[in-house]
Amino acid sequence: MSERKGYNNTHLKYRNRGIVLQLIANEPLSRIDITRKMGLTRMAITNIVTELIEDGYIEEGATKEKAQVGRNPILLDITNRSPLAAGIYVARSTVYAILTDIRLNALYIDEIPLKDETVDSLKEKICLLLDRLMAYRDEKLSERTILGIGVSTIGPLDPQKGEILNPKDFFSIEHLPLRSFLEERYRLPVFAENDMNASALAEHLQGSGRDYDNFFYLGIADGIGGGIVVERNIYGRNSISVGEIGHMCINFDGPLCSCGNKGCLETYATMPIIMERLKKASGREHIALTDFEELAEDELCDEVFSDVTEKLAYALTNTVNLLDPQCIVVGNEGVFLPEKYLKALQSKIESRILCTGYKSVPVRPSAFTLGAPLYGSAAVVLARLFAGELI
């Protein structure tokens, strides 16, 4: 059992600084706006804002027009000298790098394909990407520091150690200590999350989950996973296994899953399974994700999409009954599911949950299309910044 820790004045000071910075990252605000949103005294907000200006995070910008008589308040905005976040996304076939600003705008993206890797060769490719990213920063953005390196990776992951454990179908790589070797090489703080948690963080900061305190991120790709945001924080941040909706049983007598159980959601609704069923239904040998809208007009393909929607609804109804999210964000390759099936999914969930008739559960596509896990790697760093840990 982990120890509970209290909060001293210093911790609260940095936590409040992080909150102010996040509010301004969401939109330019005046000091009065921030005071109203946070409920702190004007003097406290004035002191925090002064410190953030001195440290190069924010600056005074345009004035805010108002109807009342009196001086127009000055808006505070993020400076073009503010620090940056670096990220690495380890996927099954490719490793990516990204450099973003505090608003999660991508300033640099790079990638290297993976093939027949070992622990050492994977480390080399990650370092090559980060070396190129650092060189770009030195050349183009030398006045801006890097806050830290975030890692978004396929799991299972030990987030406390920052260690990739034993992902299936990943070159037999096991126990890769990402955090320790990256911190030693780059002398920067390193934070790691599994790709679903990282994606949920990206959606929370600047995506489809931004307006919600609680939501569930559903990632559909080669597998199916989830990220849970509760009170604007990732649930189970220190857990090795959380949000594994793909291994929720929806048919106790169903097909055998790779996990050893029967009838898991992953046996019905992963993207490879969806694609294979669509090929058979359409008679096509090759299908791309961008073909989904067209295929949805075919009667047999519509039956496939509708059946997948039904299976997803079984699992997500259970999820809503357990977690009571305000919204479900569908991401990874799931963003290519045509809109009418997302609407059908929402309708099925709302008609089956315990509080049917009293609760709406919007189902929205990811704001980052396929990029949520990549942007999520930088979001892992920014989440720490806004929590007051890096400020």
Secondary structure, DSSP 8 states (H G I E B T S, - for coil): --------HHHHHHHHHHHHHHHHHHS-EEHHHHHHHH---HHHHHHHHHHHHHTTSEEEEEE---SSSS---EEEEE-TT--EEEEEEE-SSEEEEEEE-TT--EEEEEEEE--S--HHHHHHHHHHHHHHHHHHHHHH-TTS-EEEEEEEE-S-EETTTTEE---TTSTT---EEHHHHHHHHH-S-EEEEEHHHHHHHHHHHHSTTTT-SSEEEEEESSSEEEEEEETTEETTTT-SS---GGG-BS-TTS-B-TTS-BSBTHHHHSHHHHHHHHHHHHT-S---GGGHHHHTTSHHHHHHHHHHHHHHHHHHHHHHHHH--SEEEEEEGGGGS-HHHHHHHHHHHHHHSTTTTT----EEE-TTGGGHHHHHHHHHHHHHHHTTS--
